[in-house]
Amino acid sequence: MSNYLEITHLKQEFPFRAFLNDGWAITYPHFHKEIEIIHTKKGKVNIGVGQKLIELAEGETYFFPSGQPHYFLASPDSERYVFQFDLLMFDEVNLRRPEDPTLFALFEQGEPLSRNWPADFAKRMTDLLLALFSAQKQDTTEERFRIIALLHLLVADFYRELPLKKEKVSITQPAAVKYQETLDQLNVVFDLIENHYQESLTLEEVAKEVSFSPYYFTRFFKKNTGQTFGQFLTDYRVNQAKFILASEKIPMVEVAEKAGFASVKTFHHVFKEAVGISPLKYQKNILKG
């Protein structure tokens, strides 16, 4: 099973869970179709998302929309609440007005970091999340109804008050959210990337593993990830490099090798083009923070 595509194994009849992680729980770059919300209970939590490394202060919240790659770095002396739920829990067909954004778009376009929310809205969301965590301690019919009610309150307040991201977001809901067969095929691809990203991995080799022609695989992969295979593999290697830079102090030539780049020169060029700064400066910025 690919770690990059995380199958959360939520209960099919009630796809929600909440748990507490300590600061030593590290997760490598991955994504899943469920919405994930993080709330810092204690200390500071370091998360990697997109091109950023974000430090969540105690009491702050961050959410990941469906399909967004992210990872967690070691954050000593901290604890974080983790909430995961499938958007299929909501009766969107009957409840949402056609002129309003879909639930997928609501989370995709909304500002995910609570320090950028209005203070009273952030406080209400914190109270809701703590009530959600308390409600799921016992799996009873009563608590399931309570959880459903709290999740609907959260979504209702998101529709009413969640600020939009400053940058414009293009919404293309991936077919991977809908189709198990597509998830299974993507999982094979992600397994190959995870196990062989340090090697020369060609589109033709990967297409053969899922019994696709290179032409059909190119279209399939772009449709379901929004990127070409080459772009995705490069982004994956850059994400691995960022994780290594944030967690290890080793020479850049070793970082390049461990992240799957053919040479340190190529690594520097690709990393700077993707992130906007050199690997060394990226590492210094993280360690300085």
PECORQUI-V32671 format. One record per backbone hydrogen bond with DSSP energy under -0.5 kcal/mol. CO is the residue of the C=O (numbers start at 1). NH is the residue of the N-H. Records with the same first field share a line. If there is no record, write none. Layout:
CO: NH ; NH
This chain:
4: 6 ; 31
5: 7
6: 8
11: 14
14: 11 ; 16
15: 86
17: 84
19: 82
21: 80
22: 25
23: 75
24: 26
27: 72
30: 70
31: 6
32: 67
35: 85
36: 64
37: 83
38: 62
39: 41 ; 81
40: 59
42: 79
45: 47 ; 56
46: 73
47: 49 ; 54
48: 71
49: 52
52: 49 ; 54
54: 47 ; 56
55: 57
56: 45
57: 60
60: 40
61: 114
62: 38
63: 65
64: 36
65: 68
67: 69
69: 50
70: 30
71: 48
72: 27
75: 78
78: 23
79: 41 ; 42
80: 21
81: 39
82: 19
83: 37
84: 17
85: 35
86: 89
87: 90
90: 92
91: 95
92: 96
97: 100
102: 106
103: 107
104: 108
105: 109
106: 110
109: 165
112: 63 ; 114
113: 116
114: 117
118: 122
119: 123
120: 124
121: 125
122: 126
123: 127
124: 128
125: 129
126: 130
127: 131
128: 132
129: 133
130: 134
131: 135
132: 136
134: 137
135: 138
138: 140
140: 144
141: 145
142: 146
143: 147
144: 148
145: 149
146: 150
147: 151
148: 152
149: 153
150: 154
151: 155
152: 156
153: 157
154: 158
155: 159
156: 160
157: 161 ; 162
158: 162
163: 111
169: 171
170: 172
174: 177
175: 178 ; 179
178: 180
179: 183
180: 184
181: 185
182: 186
183: 187
184: 188
185: 189
186: 190
187: 191
188: 192
189: 193
190: 194
191: 195
192: 196
193: 197
196: 199
199: 201
200: 202
202: 206
203: 207
204: 208
205: 209
206: 210
207: 210 ; 212
208: 211
213: 217
214: 218
215: 219
216: 220
217: 221
218: 222
219: 223
220: 224
221: 225 ; 227
222: 226
228: 232
229: 233
230: 234
231: 235
232: 236
233: 237
234: 238
235: 239
236: 240
237: 241
238: 242
239: 243
240: 244
241: 245
242: 246
243: 247
244: 247 ; 248
248: 250
251: 254 ; 255
252: 256
253: 257
254: 258
255: 259
256: 260 ; 261
257: 260
263: 267
264: 268
265: 269
266: 270
267: 271
268: 272
269: 273
270: 274
271: 275
272: 276
278: 282
279: 283
280: 284
281: 285
282: 286
283: 287
284: 288
285: 289
